[in-house]
């Protein structure tokens, strides 16, 4: 269960869309979250990675490690 507060203008727009399409406001809220959740997760992971950079290897080190 999730409860969110929306700006009155956004609430009005969401309600109008729901009425025009016969869908619920919950349907559109769920769709918006699902659409953007992956992007938000990617941003979080990228920021986390930038804060903890991994060791980098030169081409020579990789070749040596792989026996090439």
Chimera marker file (.cmm) of the C-alpha trace (Angstrom):
<marker_set name="trace">
<marker id="1" x="0.000" y="0.000" z="0.000" r="1" g="1" b="0" radius="0.5"/>
<marker id="2" x="1.270" y="3.442" z="-0.902" r="1" g="1" b="0" radius="0.5"/>
<marker id="3" x="-0.212" y="6.853" z="-0.230" r="1" g="1" b="0" radius="0.5"/>
<marker id="4" x="1.113" y="9.923" z="-2.024" r="1" g="1" b="0" radius="0.5"/>
<marker id="5" x="0.238" y="13.598" z="-1.892" r="1" g="1" b="0" radius="0.5"/>
<marker id="6" x="-0.029" y="15.370" z="-5.209" r="1" g="1" b="0" radius="0.5"/>
<marker id="7" x="-0.141" y="19.030" z="-6.070" r="1" g="1" b="0" radius="0.5"/>
<marker id="8" x="-3.828" y="19.913" z="-6.632" r="1" g="1" b="0" radius="0.5"/>
<marker id="9" x="-3.170" y="20.731" z="-10.308" r="1" g="1" b="0" radius="0.5"/>
<marker id="10" x="-1.539" y="17.341" z="-10.907" r="1" g="1" b="0" radius="0.5"/>
<marker id="11" x="-4.367" y="15.622" z="-9.048" r="1" g="1" b="0" radius="0.5"/>
<marker id="12" x="-6.875" y="17.413" z="-11.287" r="1" g="1" b="0" radius="0.5"/>
<marker id="13" x="-5.002" y="16.399" z="-14.450" r="1" g="1" b="0" radius="0.5"/>
<marker id="14" x="-4.748" y="12.803" z="-13.278" r="1" g="1" b="0" radius="0.5"/>
<marker id="15" x="-8.443" y="12.682" z="-12.438" r="1" g="1" b="0" radius="0.5"/>
<marker id="16" x="-9.377" y="14.155" z="-15.843" r="1" g="1" b="0" radius="0.5"/>
<marker id="17" x="-7.213" y="11.580" z="-17.638" r="1" g="1" b="0" radius="0.5"/>
<marker id="18" x="-8.754" y="8.759" z="-15.640" r="1" g="1" b="0" radius="0.5"/>
<marker id="19" x="-12.283" y="9.938" z="-16.457" r="1" g="1" b="0" radius="0.5"/>
<marker id="20" x="-11.525" y="10.374" z="-20.173" r="1" g="1" b="0" radius="0.5"/>
<marker id="21" x="-10.007" y="6.930" z="-20.516" r="1" g="1" b="0" radius="0.5"/>
<marker id="22" x="-12.079" y="4.899" z="-18.072" r="1" g="1" b="0" radius="0.5"/>
<marker id="23" x="-8.944" y="3.916" z="-16.147" r="1" g="1" b="0" radius="0.5"/>
<marker id="24" x="-8.281" y="4.580" z="-12.477" r="1" g="1" b="0" radius="0.5"/>
<marker id="25" x="-5.921" y="7.150" z="-11.033" r="1" g="1" b="0" radius="0.5"/>
<marker id="26" x="-4.140" y="4.214" z="-9.390" r="1" g="1" b="0" radius="0.5"/>
<marker id="27" x="-3.564" y="2.639" z="-12.807" r="1" g="1" b="0" radius="0.5"/>
<marker id="28" x="-1.805" y="5.763" z="-14.072" r="1" g="1" b="0" radius="0.5"/>
<marker id="29" x="0.207" y="6.237" z="-10.882" r="1" g="1" b="0" radius="0.5"/>
<marker id="30" x="1.384" y="2.614" z="-11.140" r="1" g="1" b="0" radius="0.5"/>
<marker id="31" x="2.252" y="3.051" z="-14.827" r="1" g="1" b="0" radius="0.5"/>
<marker id="32" x="4.256" y="6.200" z="-14.104" r="1" g="1" b="0" radius="0.5"/>
<marker id="33" x="6.203" y="4.481" z="-11.341" r="1" g="1" b="0" radius="0.5"/>
<marker id="34" x="6.934" y="1.388" z="-13.423" r="1" g="1" b="0" radius="0.5"/>
<marker id="35" x="7.984" y="3.485" z="-16.404" r="1" g="1" b="0" radius="0.5"/>
<marker id="36" x="10.527" y="5.466" z="-14.408" r="1" g="1" b="0" radius="0.5"/>
<marker id="37" x="11.626" y="2.989" z="-11.746" r="1" g="1" b="0" radius="0.5"/>
<marker id="38" x="14.283" y="1.343" z="-13.909" r="1" g="1" b="0" radius="0.5"/>
<marker id="39" x="15.750" y="4.720" z="-14.858" r="1" g="1" b="0" radius="0.5"/>
<marker id="40" x="15.848" y="5.786" z="-11.211" r="1" g="1" b="0" radius="0.5"/>
<marker id="41" x="17.553" y="2.520" z="-10.227" r="1" g="1" b="0" radius="0.5"/>
<marker id="42" x="20.145" y="3.015" z="-12.986" r="1" g="1" b="0" radius="0.5"/>
<marker id="43" x="20.845" y="6.563" z="-11.808" r="1" g="1" b="0" radius="0.5"/>
<marker id="44" x="21.272" y="5.394" z="-8.225" r="1" g="1" b="0" radius="0.5"/>
<marker id="45" x="23.662" y="2.612" z="-9.271" r="1" g="1" b="0" radius="0.5"/>
<marker id="46" x="25.681" y="4.989" z="-11.461" r="1" g="1" b="0" radius="0.5"/>
<marker id="47" x="26.003" y="7.526" z="-8.654" r="1" g="1" b="0" radius="0.5"/>
<marker id="48" x="26.984" y="4.785" z="-6.228" r="1" g="1" b="0" radius="0.5"/>
<marker id="49" x="29.615" y="3.533" z="-8.670" r="1" g="1" b="0" radius="0.5"/>
<marker id="50" x="31.033" y="7.035" z="-9.130" r="1" g="1" b="0" radius="0.5"/>
<marker id="51" x="31.442" y="7.325" z="-5.381" r="1" g="1" b="0" radius="0.5"/>
<marker id="52" x="33.265" y="3.972" z="-5.233" r="1" g="1" b="0" radius="0.5"/>
<marker id="53" x="35.266" y="3.629" z="-8.461" r="1" g="1" b="0" radius="0.5"/>
<marker id="54" x="36.601" y="0.189" z="-9.305" r="1" g="1" b="0" radius="0.5"/>
<marker id="55" x="40.216" y="-0.588" z="-10.079" r="1" g="1" b="0" radius="0.5"/>
<marker id="56" x="41.027" y="-0.127" z="-13.744" r="1" g="1" b="0" radius="0.5"/>
<marker id="57" x="43.383" y="-2.347" z="-15.718" r="1" g="1" b="0" radius="0.5"/>
<marker id="58" x="45.586" y="-1.543" z="-18.675" r="1" g="1" b="0" radius="0.5"/>
<marker id="59" x="45.322" y="-3.558" z="-21.876" r="1" g="1" b="0" radius="0.5"/>
<marker id="60" x="48.706" y="-5.092" z="-21.084" r="1" g="1" b="0" radius="0.5"/>
<marker id="61" x="47.554" y="-6.223" z="-17.642" r="1" g="1" b="0" radius="0.5"/>
<marker id="62" x="44.419" y="-7.815" z="-19.115" r="1" g="1" b="0" radius="0.5"/>
<marker id="63" x="46.426" y="-9.605" z="-21.813" r="1" g="1" b="0" radius="0.5"/>
<marker id="64" x="48.910" y="-10.868" z="-19.255" r="1" g="1" b="0" radius="0.5"/>
<marker id="65" x="46.137" y="-12.067" z="-16.928" r="1" g="1" b="0" radius="0.5"/>
<marker id="66" x="44.416" y="-13.871" z="-19.807" r="1" g="1" b="0" radius="0.5"/>
<marker id="67" x="47.647" y="-15.317" z="-21.139" r="1" g="1" b="0" radius="0.5"/>
<marker id="68" x="47.401" y="-13.598" z="-24.515" r="1" g="1" b="0" radius="0.5"/>
<link id1="1" id2="2" r="1" g="1" b="0" radius="0.2"/>
<link id1="2" id2="3" r="1" g="1" b="0" radius="0.2"/>
<link id1="3" id2="4" r="1" g="1" b="0" radius="0.2"/>
<link id1="4" id2="5" r="1" g="1" b="0" radius="0.2"/>
<link id1="5" id2="6" r="1" g="1" b="0" radius="0.2"/>
<link id1="6" id2="7" r="1" g="1" b="0" radius="0.2"/>
<link id1="7" id2="8" r="1" g="1" b="0" radius="0.2"/>
<link id1="8" id2="9" r="1" g="1" b="0" radius="0.2"/>
<link id1="9" id2="10" r="1" g="1" b="0" radius="0.2"/>
<link id1="10" id2="11" r="1" g="1" b="0" radius="0.2"/>
<link id1="11" id2="12" r="1" g="1" b="0" radius="0.2"/>
<link id1="12" id2="13" r="1" g="1" b="0" radius="0.2"/>
<link id1="13" id2="14" r="1" g="1" b="0" radius="0.2"/>
<link id1="14" id2="15" r="1" g="1" b="0" radius="0.2"/>
<link id1="15" id2="16" r="1" g="1" b="0" radius="0.2"/>
<link id1="16" id2="17" r="1" g="1" b="0" radius="0.2"/>
<link id1="17" id2="18" r="1" g="1" b="0" radius="0.2"/>
<link id1="18" id2="19" r="1" g="1" b="0" radius="0.2"/>
<link id1="19" id2="20" r="1" g="1" b="0" radius="0.2"/>
<link id1="20" id2="21" r="1" g="1" b="0" radius="0.2"/>
<link id1="21" id2="22" r="1" g="1" b="0" radius="0.2"/>
<link id1="22" id2="23" r="1" g="1" b="0" radius="0.2"/>
<link id1="23" id2="24" r="1" g="1" b="0" radius="0.2"/>
<link id1="24" id2="25" r="1" g="1" b="0" radius="0.2"/>
<link id1="25" id2="26" r="1" g="1" b="0" radius="0.2"/>
<link id1="26" id2="27" r="1" g="1" b="0" radius="0.2"/>
<link id1="27" id2="28" r="1" g="1" b="0" radius="0.2"/>
<link id1="28" id2="29" r="1" g="1" b="0" radius="0.2"/>
<link id1="29" id2="30" r="1" g="1" b="0" radius="0.2"/>
<link id1="30" id2="31" r="1" g="1" b="0" radius="0.2"/>
<link id1="31" id2="32" r="1" g="1" b="0" radius="0.2"/>
<link id1="32" id2="33" r="1" g="1" b="0" radius="0.2"/>
<link id1="33" id2="34" r="1" g="1" b="0" radius="0.2"/>
<link id1="34" id2="35" r="1" g="1" b="0" radius="0.2"/>
<link id1="35" id2="36" r="1" g="1" b="0" radius="0.2"/>
<link id1="36" id2="37" r="1" g="1" b="0" radius="0.2"/>
<link id1="37" id2="38" r="1" g="1" b="0" radius="0.2"/>
<link id1="38" id2="39" r="1" g="1" b="0" radius="0.2"/>
<link id1="39" id2="40" r="1" g="1" b="0" radius="0.2"/>
<link id1="40" id2="41" r="1" g="1" b="0" radius="0.2"/>
<link id1="41" id2="42" r="1" g="1" b="0" radius="0.2"/>
<link id1="42" id2="43" r="1" g="1" b="0" radius="0.2"/>
<link id1="43" id2="44" r="1" g="1" b="0" radius="0.2"/>
<link id1="44" id2="45" r="1" g="1" b="0" radius="0.2"/>
<link id1="45" id2="46" r="1" g="1" b="0" radius="0.2"/>
<link id1="46" id2="47" r="1" g="1" b="0" radius="0.2"/>
<link id1="47" id2="48" r="1" g="1" b="0" radius="0.2"/>
<link id1="48" id2="49" r="1" g="1" b="0" radius="0.2"/>
<link id1="49" id2="50" r="1" g="1" b="0" radius="0.2"/>
<link id1="50" id2="51" r="1" g="1" b="0" radius="0.2"/>
<link id1="51" id2="52" r="1" g="1" b="0" radius="0.2"/>
<link id1="52" id2="53" r="1" g="1" b="0" radius="0.2"/>
<link id1="53" id2="54" r="1" g="1" b="0" radius="0.2"/>
<link id1="54" id2="55" r="1" g="1" b="0" radius="0.2"/>
<link id1="55" id2="56" r="1" g="1" b="0" radius="0.2"/>
<link id1="56" id2="57" r="1" g="1" b="0" radius="0.2"/>
<link id1="57" id2="58" r="1" g="1" b="0" radius="0.2"/>
<link id1="58" id2="59" r="1" g="1" b="0" radius="0.2"/>
<link id1="59" id2="60" r="1" g="1" b="0" radius="0.2"/>
<link id1="60" id2="61" r="1" g="1" b="0" radius="0.2"/>
<link id1="61" id2="62" r="1" g="1" b="0" radius="0.2"/>
<link id1="62" id2="63" r="1" g="1" b="0" radius="0.2"/>
<link id1="63" id2="64" r="1" g="1" b="0" radius="0.2"/>
<link id1="64" id2="65" r="1" g="1" b="0" radius="0.2"/>
<link id1="65" id2="66" r="1" g="1" b="0" radius="0.2"/>
<link id1="66" id2="67" r="1" g="1" b="0" radius="0.2"/>
<link id1="67" id2="68" r="1" g="1" b="0" radius="0.2"/>
</marker_set>
